Amino acid sequence: MTSFNPADLQTDPSLFAGVDVYAVAGNPIAHSKSPAIHQTFAEQAAQKMHYGRLQPDITSFAKAAQSFFDAGGRGMNVTVPFKLDAQAFADSLTPRAQQAGAVNTLWIKDGKVWGDNTDGAGLVRDLLAQGIVLHQARILLLGAGGAARGVLGPLLEQSPKCLVLANRSSEKAHQLVKLFANLAAVKEVALESRTLLELEDSVKTPYPFDLVINATAAGLTDESPLSSMAVANIFVPSSFAYDMVYGKTTAFMRQALQRGSRVSDGLGMLVEQAADAFLLWRGKELAAAIDPRAVLAKLRS
């Protein structure tokens, strides 16, 4: 029998006989809303399951995940800083996990650990649920790290008119443009990279954007990746500003509000990506039984 340190794992699968056990792994993890989200989905769909939290040491994700699955765990959500560790841990990856370059959902199937990435699908569904038109839209994606890469494919699949990747340094953004060039060509999307500084230049950035997504970590420290000059150049009242950080009005969102634009935090993305994971684990036929927007409304209240 695998033994667990209760300080690390608040859900030992061996303690829940007859119940399928899932968890979210991150460090830190105490703040996670995932248990509340998944327990609500379970209630909506009449599923007998338990969902807890797992906080591995920074260097011990694989060991903790293996212990969880060995003890009978059925599936796991993965958040910062373990999405690359989860990709390495999985035996098999879905096409979108390969495309995203990271894994946020693990589960056991036929004795193998599968890895998927539901972040991009969650973002797209939240945007569409809020009435944002993505087809033929001008989209600006801020950042070129894992969060940006994780959503780039699903955004391109919506066939926007153009998608501009803007990052502090041009190299990482340019690498992502090369990586997704074929998909952009198939979807007839003008995919470009820019530096954040070039967003201030009305010659290099000659038009505002319909949708601006902040995929940088700046919101966590209440900073914005955008200068006031860039803000004046890219936002108009018809723009929509989306910050992947959730639970507060970030500096980026305040900048957009000052230009008369609509804004949203990333809580809806969190709920929608969780819905995708839930259906991977429990079966796609339960899609009609769960109501992600009702779960989101409950969290917001």
C-alpha positions in Angstrom: 0.0 0.0 0.0 1.3 3.4 -1.0 1.5 5.8 2.0 0.8 9.5 1.6 1.9 12.5 3.6 -1.4 14.3 4.4 0.4 17.6 4.3 1.1 16.9 0.6 -2.1 15.1 -0.4 -5.5 15.8 1.1 -7.1 12.9 -0.8 -5.7 9.4 -0.5 -7.6 7.2 -3.0 -7.3 4.2 -0.7 -9.5 6.0 1.9 -12.5 6.2 -0.5 -13.6 2.7 -1.3 -16.1 2.4 -4.0 -15.6 6.1 -5.1 -13.6 7.3 -8.1 -11.0 9.7 -6.9 -9.6 12.7 -8.8 -7.3 15.6 -7.7 -5.7 18.8 -8.9 -1.9 19.0 -8.6 -0.1 22.3 -8.2 2.3 24.2 -5.9 0.8 26.2 -4.2 -2.7 24.6 -4.5 -4.7 25.5 -1.4 -6.4 28.4 -3.3 -7.6 26.1 -6.1 -11.3 26.3 -7.1 -11.1 23.1 -9.0 -12.5 20.9 -6.2 -15.6 23.0 -5.9 -16.1 23.1 -9.7 -15.7 19.3 -10.1 -17.9 18.4 -7.1 -20.6 20.6 -8.6 -20.3 18.9 -12.0 -20.5 15.5 -10.2 -23.7 16.6 -8.5 -25.2 17.9 -11.7 -24.4 14.6 -13.5 -25.1 12.3 -10.6 -21.6 10.9 -10.5 -20.1 9.2 -7.5 -16.6 10.7 -7.2 -14.3 12.6 -4.9 -12.0 15.4 -5.9 -9.1 16.7 -3.8 -5.8 18.6 -3.9 -2.3 17.4 -4.3 0.8 19.6 -3.6 4.0 17.8 -4.7 7.4 19.3 -4.0 8.6 21.4 -6.9 10.9 18.6 -8.0 8.7 15.6 -7.2 5.7 15.8 -9.5 6.3 12.4 -11.2 6.7 10.6 -7.9 3.6 12.2 -6.4 1.5 11.5 -9.6 2.7 7.9 -9.7 1.8 7.3 -6.1 -1.6 8.8 -6.7 -2.4 6.6 -9.6 -0.8 3.5 -7.9 -3.2 4.0 -5.0 -6.2 4.0 -7.3 -6.5 7.6 -8.5 -8.5 7.9 -11.7 -7.5 11.3 -13.1 -5.7 14.5 -12.3 -5.8 18.1 -13.3 -2.4 19.8 -13.4 -1.7 23.5 -12.9 1.4 25.7 -12.3 4.2 24.8 -12.2 3.7 21.2 -13.3 2.2 21.2 -16.8 5.5 20.3 -18.5 6.2 17.6 -15.9 2.7 16.2 -16.6 3.5 16.1 -20.3 6.7 14.1 -19.6 4.8 11.8 -17.2 2.1 10.8 -19.6 2.5 7.6 -21.6 0.4 9.0 -24.5 -0.6 12.5 -25.6 -3.6 13.7 -27.5 -3.0 15.7 -30.6 -3.9 19.0 -28.8 -1.6 18.2 -25.9 1.2 17.7 -28.4 0.2 21.0 -30.1 0.0 22.9 -26.8 3.4 21.5 -25.6 2.0 21.0 -22.1 -0.6 18.8 -20.2 -3.2 20.0 -17.8 -5.3 16.8 -17.6 -4.2 13.2 -16.9 -6.2 10.0 -16.7 -5.8 6.2 -16.8 -7.1 4.3 -19.8 -6.3 0.7 -20.7 -3.5 0.7 -18.2 -1.8 3.8 -19.7 -1.6 7.4 -18.5 -3.0 9.8 -21.1 -2.4 13.5 -21.2 -4.5 16.2 -22.8 -4.6 20.0 -22.7 -8.1 21.5 -22.2 -7.0 25.2 -21.7 -7.4 26.4 -25.2 -10.8 24.8 -25.7 -11.9 26.2 -22.3 -10.8 29.7 -23.4 -12.6 29.5 -26.7 -15.9 28.3 -25.1 -15.8 31.0 -22.5 -15.3 33.7 -25.1 -18.1 32.3 -27.3 -20.4 32.1 -24.3 -19.7 35.8 -23.6 -20.8 36.6 -27.2 -17.3 37.3 -28.6 -17.1 36.7 -32.3 -13.8 35.0 -33.1 -14.4 34.2 -36.8 -12.6 36.9 -38.9 -11.7 38.9 -35.7 -8.5 40.7 -35.2 -6.9 39.1 -32.1 -3.8 40.2 -30.1 -2.3 37.6 -27.8 0.1 39.0 -25.2 2.9 36.6 -24.1 4.7 33.8 -25.7 5.1 31.3 -22.9 3.3 28.1 -22.1 -0.1 29.8 -21.5 0.0 31.4 -24.9 1.1 28.3 -26.6 -1.6 26.3 -24.9 -4.4 28.4 -26.4 -2.9 29.3 -29.8 -4.2 26.3 -31.7 -7.8 26.5 -30.6 -7.9 30.2 -31.3 -6.5 29.6 -34.9 -9.1 26.9 -35.4 -11.8 29.6 -35.1 -10.4 31.2 -38.3 -9.8 34.8 -37.1 -8.8 37.4 -39.7 -5.4 37.8 -38.0 -3.6 36.8 -34.8 -0.7 38.9 -33.5 1.6 37.4 -30.9 3.3 40.2 -28.8 6.0 39.5 -26.4 8.8 41.5 -24.6 11.4 39.8 -26.7 10.7 38.9 -30.3 12.5 35.5 -30.4 9.9 33.4 -28.4 7.0 34.9 -30.2 8.7 34.3 -33.6 9.3 30.7 -32.6 5.6 30.2 -31.9 4.6 31.8 -35.2 6.9 29.3 -37.0 5.5 26.4 -34.9 1.8 27.2 -35.8 2.5 28.5 -39.3 1.0 25.5 -41.1 -2.3 25.6 -39.0 -2.5 29.4 -39.7 -2.1 28.8 -43.4 -4.8 26.1 -43.5 -7.2 28.3 -41.6 -6.2 31.3 -43.7 -5.1 33.4 -40.7 -2.5 36.1 -40.9 -0.2 35.0 -38.0 2.4 37.5 -37.0 4.7 38.3 -34.1 5.6 41.7 -32.6 7.4 43.1 -29.6 5.4 44.8 -26.9 7.3 48.0 -27.9 6.0 47.7 -31.5 2.4 47.9 -30.2 3.1 51.6 -29.5 4.0 52.3 -33.1 1.0 53.2 -35.3 2.9 52.3 -38.4 3.9 48.8 -37.2 0.5 48.3 -35.5 -1.9 50.3 -37.7 -5.2 49.0 -36.4 -6.9 48.3 -33.0 -8.0 44.8 -32.1 -11.4 43.2 -31.5 -9.9 40.9 -28.8 -6.8 41.3 -26.7 -5.9 38.4 -24.5 -3.3 38.7 -21.7 -1.5 35.3 -21.4 1.4 36.8 -19.4 1.8 36.4 -15.6 1.8 40.2 -15.1 -1.7 40.1 -13.6 -0.5 38.0 -10.7 1.6 41.0 -9.5 -1.0 43.6 -10.6 1.2 44.9 -13.4 0.4 45.2 -17.1 2.5 44.2 -20.0 1.2 47.2 -21.9 2.4 50.8 -21.9 -0.1 53.6 -22.0 1.0 54.4 -25.6 0.3 50.8 -26.6 -3.1 50.9 -24.8 -4.1 54.0 -26.8 -3.1 52.2 -30.0 -4.8 48.8 -29.6 -8.0 49.4 -27.7 -11.2 51.1 -28.9 -14.7 50.9 -27.2 -15.6 47.9 -29.4 -12.6 45.9 -28.2 -12.8 43.1 -25.6 -10.0 42.6 -23.1 -9.5 39.1 -21.5 -7.1 38.4 -18.7 -6.3 34.7 -18.0 -5.8 35.7 -14.3 -9.1 35.4 -12.4 -10.6 36.7 -9.2 -9.7 40.4 -9.5 -9.7 43.3 -11.9 -6.1 43.4 -13.1 -4.1 46.4 -14.2 -4.5 45.2 -17.8 -8.3 45.1 -17.4 -8.3 48.6 -15.9 -6.4 50.0 -18.9 -9.0 48.5 -21.2 -11.9 49.9 -19.1 -10.3 53.4 -19.4 -10.6 53.1 -23.1 -14.3 52.1 -22.9 -13.6 48.5 -23.8 -15.4 45.4 -22.2 -13.3 43.2 -20.0 -13.3 39.7 -18.5 -11.1 37.8 -16.1 -10.2 34.1 -16.7 -12.6 32.4 -14.3 -14.9 31.2 -17.1 -11.9 29.7 -18.8 -11.1 27.8 -15.6 -14.6 26.4 -15.4 -14.8 25.5 -19.1 -11.5 23.7 -19.2 -12.6 21.8 -16.1 -15.8 20.8 -17.9 -13.7 19.4 -20.8 -11.6 17.4 -18.3 -14.7 16.1 -16.5 -16.1 14.8 -19.8 -12.8 13.1 -20.7 -12.9 11.3 -17.4 -16.6 10.5 -17.0 -17.8 10.3 -20.6 -18.8 12.8 -23.3 -22.4 11.6 -23.1 -22.7 13.6 -19.8 -22.2 16.9 -21.7 -26.0 17.6 -21.6 -26.0 16.9 -17.8 -23.5 19.5 -16.8 -23.9 23.3 -16.9 -20.6 25.1 -16.8 -22.2 28.6 -16.9 -24.3 27.8 -13.9 -21.1 26.7 -12.1 -19.5 29.9 -13.1 -22.4 32.0 -11.9 -22.3 30.2 -8.5 -18.5 30.9 -8.2 -19.1 34.6 -9.1 -21.8 35.0 -6.5 
